Structures are given as C-alpha cells and as structure tokens.
Amino acid sequence: MKRTRRNAIGCILGVAVILCAASLAGAKEPFKLAGDDVVVFTGGANMLYLQQAGHLEAILVKAAAPARVKFRDLSWEADTVFRLGTDIERWRKDGFGRRDDQFKRVGATVFIAQFGQLECLEGSDGVARFTEAYGKLLDAFSRQARMVVLVTPPPFEKPPSDLIPDLTLRNADLSLYVKATRELAEKRELLLVDLFTGGRGGLMDNGMHVTPGAQVKVAHAIAKQLGVKIPAAPALGSLRQAVIEKHRLWYDYWRPANWKLLYGDDSRRVFTRGGKDYIPFREEWKSLLPLIDKADERVWKVASGGKDPGPNRPAPEKLHGDPGADIEKELEAFTVLDGFEVNLFASEREGLTSPLAVRWDPSGRMYVTVTTVYPHVWPGDVPNDKIIAIEDTDNDGKADKSTVFAEGLNIPTGMEWGDGGVYVGQNTELLFLKDTDGDGRADTRRVVLGGFGNGDSHQTINSFVWSPGGELYFGQGDGCESRVETPWGSSDLFQAGFYRFRPKRLQLHPLLDDFMGPGNPWGVAFDRWGQIFSIDGAGGVTYLSPGQIPSNHRHRIPTIGSPGGYCGIGFLDSKLLPKSIRTDFAIGDYKANRVKRFGVRPNGSGYSLKWKPHILQSKHRNFRPIDVKQGPDGAIYVVDWYNPITCHQDDAYRDPRRDKAHGRIWRVAAKGPAVKPVDLLKAPLETVVENLGSTEYWSRYQAKRALSVHPRAKAAAELARWVKGIDKKQTRYELRLYEALTAYATIEVVEPVLLGRVLRSEDHRGRAYAARLVGRWHDRLKDPLALLSRCVLDEHPLVRMEATLACAAIPSEKSITVASQVVDRGVDRWIDYAFTQAAHQLRPHWSPAFQKG
C-alpha cells in the first residue's frame, strides 16, 4: 500500500514537473499565436511523425482560431543541431536556397524545435559541441522569428527485445543534453517544453521512436505545457484530417521525389520537359502551391467551426496504355532456351499494371508490386500503388486467383515476405504490412524505418532479398541519399550503395557508400553458399562479398561482368532444372528485351563470370524484364514491365507512351513435371526445419522465412534436434550444417558449437560463411578474434578474405593485428580490397595505439 501511494505521489509530482516546465525556462512572453504567424517545426524523426499524425497542429490551430496561422514542417529523419536535411540534401539550395533563406521563404515567425535524442548517442563528451551548435541554430531562428519553443526529447524506453540496444542506459547521457537545452532556453528567455523530466513511458515500440498511437499523448503534453486548451476529441476529428491532408501536400512540395530532376544534375534531361498535353516538370511541381493554399483555407475554416469542404483534389491522372497490346503476338515473339517452354502466368487481368517485383510467401502464394504512380505522383493525388497476391490453385502454371493484398502505396520498388508479413520499400520509408485476420489482405501497416533517399524515383531502395542468414539486402541509386535513425545511431548512405538490414536487431548497415560500387543497383542474389552478386542498371555485374564493410573510405570495387543495363536477378537451383543451368544466375536485360544468364567460377578469393546462352529473347519492343526469380514449382518467373519506354531521365515524365495499363509475368519452365512444394506456413515446425535439407533452393530459402514466424525458443529447439540427426552418411552433409547455421542466424540465436563445426567444414565455402558469421556475432561470442586468427590463415583464399572482412566488424585494437596476418598467405585483388577497407574501418581503434608506439 505504501509503495502504491508513493508511486502515485511520484506520478503526480512528475506530471507537475512537466506542466510547469515551460515557465521554468524563464520566457518573458506566454505562448500565443497571431494571425500572421507561420509556425515552423524542426527536428528529427519524432518531430516528423508528430507532424504527420496531425494532433498537435490541430490543437494549436484550433486554439488560435479565427487567426489564420500557417504551419510548415521542415523536420527530417536523423536531423540534428549539426545538420538539417532540408539544408544539406544535394541541390536543395538551387531550389530553395540555404537554411536561412528557407526560413525566410516560408515566412517563419515561430519555431518549435526538438533536438538532442540522436546527438546524445555520442555520450557526455558531446554535450559542449551540442550546446555550441544548438546555440548557432537558435541564432538563425532568432534572426527570423519572434518566438522559439524548445522541446526536449522524451526519455528512451526499454526495447521489446534484448536483441535491440537498450537505450534506457543512455538516459543519463540524454539528461545532460536536456539540461543543456534547458540552460539555452533560460539564457535566451525561450519557452521550454520538457518531455524528459517525469516521463512515464509507454510511447515507443523500439525504444526511441514514438508510435502513431502515442502521438496524441505527446501532443497533449506539449499543448498543456504551452498553456494551450485542448478541445474534446470529437471537435478535432475533421480538423485533424484536414491538417493531415495539408501536411501531405506540403511534404510533396517541400520534400518531393525526383529532386535530382527538379534542380539536380539531371534537371535538363528529357524527363523534365513538357509536351503537347503536359507542362514541364518544374511547373507541375509548383502547381502544388495553390493546392497547399486551399488546404490551409480548409484548415482555418474547420478550426473556426465552419463546415468541412473536404479535400480539394484535382482530377486523377489519365493513364495511357499501348492499344496494340496482344499477348499472342508477344508469345510468338519469344525465343526460349532449348528444353524450356514459356507461357503467360498473369497479366493486367489479375491487376498487374506496370509490375515491379515478384516474391512468394512460404505457402507458395505470389506477391507482385504494381505501380501507376511512377515516375511521379500526380500533383495533389493520393498515391495508390498496390501489392497483388496471386495464386495458381489448380497447379496448371497459370494464375487463377488474385487479391489486392495492400494499396495506398507510393512506387513500391522493394518488397519481400518475412516475419509473418511483407516488407515494402517505398519513397522514403521501409514499411511492414501484415494480414492479421487471415482474409489475404494487409490490415496493419507500420513504418519500420524512415529517411531513405528519394531524389530519383527509379533509384529508391529496391530489390529486397534475404541473405542465407536472414539479413534483408537492398540497393539504392546515385540520385538518392539516406539518413535513417536507428537505435544504433544514424545510418547514412550517400548516393549509390546497398543496405544490409537485420530486422530483429533494427541494425542497418550502409555498404559501398558514395558510389563505391554499382551506380544504379537493381538486384542482389546469393549463391548456394551465401556468396553475393549484384547487378547494375548501367554498370554490369559485381561480386559483392568483398564490399561488406560499412566503411565510408571511398575505394571502388571492380566489376566482373561487362557493362549493361540489368534489372532483376535470380539464383537458379532446382533438381528439375538441367544440370547445365543449375547454380546459374538469371538477369533481366530490359533494354535488349531478353533474360540473360551467367555462371561463376572460383578465381582466387573471388569469382569470375561466364556468360551463357540466353534464357529468353523477344522481338517485341515492349518486353521489359525487370525482375527474375525461381518460383516454388521450379519454374523461372519473369516480371515484364511491358513498356516502349526504357529510361527514367531520357523520356518525358508525362510522355503518353509510358504504358500504365499493362503488365505481365511470364513463366519459363523446363519441359517435364513441376516441383510440388510443401505449404510451409501450414506445416508443423518439424517439417519446416526438415526442408532446410531440401534439394530445392526455394524450399530452403522459404523454410527460414517460415521459421521466423515461430517463437525463437521453439525454433531453436527444433533446429537443435535436426542438427543432432545430421551425419556424414547423408548426402550434402556439409550443406546441411551450413543451412542449419544460417537458420540460427536468421532467428538471431547464436550457436557457438555449430559455428565451430562449420568453421572446420571440409568445404571451404562453409568455412567462409562461418567466418562471416563470427564477425556478425562477435558481440555475443566468447573470443571471436581467436576464431578468426585461424581463418585468416586458412588454406583457401575465400575463407581468408571473409575472415578479413569479419575482423573489421570487431571494434578492437587487436582486430587489425589479426586481419594483417592475411598477407602472410598471399594477396589477390579481392583480399587486397577487403584488407584496405578493414584497415580504414578499424583506424579509430588501432591508430591511437600506433601513435603511442
């Protein structure tokens, strides 16, 4: 009873501290908005999410009515006092001017700023630098505005899993940044809203980002501290919707896709030009301004008690399609590889309009992303791209059922099934969609991470694929730059490169930053043993494994295949395929209207490429293969964009030849019976694990997806049972051990005993991947460098290269000592690349000791 009373008193005192915090800052004037005010919001992801939710702005505009106050959001994910995305993003100055010019442009009179959360991850040593930079930013605010409000971050909360960093351990550091913010407010006589002191939690689901459902609590806390009356919820319903709509339009104007085409180095390309029935791109973008003005009018009218006129949206875009589309003629135009046959699996009849990507769930259900929004959203329109779920219920090789799994998407260039739902990359966001009631349609939608670049809509995050160990890989083109807040810090990728995402840890690594590899990556694939290959929309094929160090030391990785415009890659491995094609890679050569094929062979610590006869060639100019994957039945599925236009920049953005009415998926199958896979979502856990030993790559890949749906402890126990039964008498013994190890990695369970077995594998490819895992698991292994010290001297150069890369993942001054031993056994170009990048990545750890001697 005493504890309950004490807790209650503590909560009351905490609330009291929060409610009076604004006045404690010593501001001379209370918070009050006038009719000519323009309120500007700045901050990181939490400020952006607060604005997207609309609660706070609805409260403030209602309180100010009938004054016609404008609200403009300049926040950006991963913004800090040291950098504002609206200022540092390439080419922003050419359209909007520099930071202070932008403040003037929007007419800022009031700033509401929130900083300190991301900055505090630098620790207590960074407080002085933070204070100095914040002071300079406040100087810029004060030169423009009559009032500045500083909002502190709320405290970090416990994450839902022990795999995610527990940032509550950083609350002591955060308190120092909050204190510095308070002192700045007191010194400058600014209003302070303190969300940190007395914070009671329940706001976050990853320990640092406020959830959509908790945004109303944050909005109320801010309003109360500012002394603003909070109307009853019903009074804000339609007003909040009007605010959300206005913010959406503002976001499309202030942070549009294709900025590279608006003011960047592609701003004079054909894409930007007008035509007979459409205006130049820049003029169309500016047409958003009157729509924003009308949205403001709507907000003010509803805030003043008037009838809501509803959103003022223009007529929808007129979608064009090739009137000569003829599937029979398209079939006649194909030449298929000997021993194979091709048929239409699905088309626009199943809803496929400009399909982008194809993936499957473990039950064998196909998912296809489609778009009519590409290349740019129609001004004022709400994007409504879709994911279509397609099934072949009678197993005749043709689709007979389609369902709209998800809609309301914005050019979904990346998509993959996993963890019981679908990960989607669209515009600036990585989403997770899930069907929770079993009707085949997604009913939950969550932003996993945001802040990905959208400077060029055909280079946003794309081509999602799982590594054997359950990491989600995807590419990003050179027109984009990403700054993504994670519990591990800001993950930045400038220009072209790749991302490696570990969902269960919320760990996001940028790879080949600043165009060190492909300039427009549109595909990643893994071979049977986890070696990585990628393709480029303009630069050929790259052996990607040596580029696994997230270093920003710019060192170009060489290609292994001739240049070409490729899009979509799939690894082929099925017992029903002819031996001549097994373990080959199929790629979409969209400009040449064909599906090419290559094999790889060992070449030192890496691989060389050998082109082989094409899988599919068409004489039809509209055949545009942009994704190629092997399906559950062993057939090769080809996503056909179906379009006479092939280039983003060199064709006008509203060219009526851009076909937005058609799309195909072609099925290319070896003559003979098809594979009949098990439905791994309905199968018992034992069957799921047993499929790790399947001869079918698709089944092994999907077994790990199905495994991730089960509780980790149960999945790990079943894996242990299966591993116990593996012996050398079984075929593919070493591969079974490897698959078991990667399954443990997929569910993020460290298994040091099995790791040791695979490190001693008779197959060097298994040893190589195990060495890679030592680096990944280093923070959960007893002595990872001891394991790697043997690997860097392995008899096979591939193992030595992987061990060198793994050393770079271990932040220790001893890591470079272990890695440097690799030169004792000889160095080729791939080991040289790996060691060079490892040395630069580890420099902060070995350089101080080196300088001391």
Buried (B, 14 or more C-beta within 10 A) or exposed (E): EEEEEEEEEEEEEBBEBBBEBBEBBBBEEEBBBEEEBBBBBBBBBBBBBBBBBBBBBBBBBBBBBEBBBBBBBBBBBBBBBBBBBBBBBBBBBEBBBEBBEBBEEBBBBBBBBBBBBBBBBBEEEBBEEBBEBBBEBBEBBBEBBEBBBBBBBBBBBEBEBEBBBBBBEBBEBBBBBBBBBBEBBBEBEBBBBBBBBBBBEEBBBBBBBBBBEBBBBBBBBBBBBBBBEBBEEEBBEBBBBBBBBBBBBBBBBBBBBBBBBBBBEBBEBBBBBBEEEBBBBBEBBBEBEEBBBBBBBBBBBBBBEEEBEEBBBEEEBEBBBBEEBEEEEBBEBBEBBEEBBBEBBBBBEBBBBBBBBBBBBBBBBBBBBBBBBBBBBBBBBBBBBBBBBBBBEEEEBEBEEBBBBBBEBBBBBBBBBBBBBBBBBBBBBBBBBBBEEEEEBBEEBBBBBBBBBBBBBBBBBBBBBBBBBBBBBBBBBBBBBBBBBBBBBBBBBBBBBBBBBBBBBBBBBBBBBBBBBBBBBBBBBBBBBBBBBBBBBBBBBBBBBBBBBBBBBEBEBEBBBEEBBBBBBBBBBBEBBEEEBBBBBBBBBBBBBBBBBBBBEBBBBBBEBEEBEBBBBBEBEBBBBBBBBBBBBBBBBBBBBBBBBBEBBEBBBBBBEBBBBBBBBBBBBBEEEBBEBBBBBEBEBEBBBBBBBBBBBBBBBBBBBBBBBBEBEEBBBBBBEBBEEBEEEEEBBBBBBBBBBBBBBBBBBBBBEBBEBBBEBEBBBBBBBBBBBBBBBBEEBEEBBEBBBBBBBBEBBBBBBBBBBBBBBBEBBBBBBBBBBBBEBEBBBBBBBBBBBBBBBBBEBBEEEEEEE
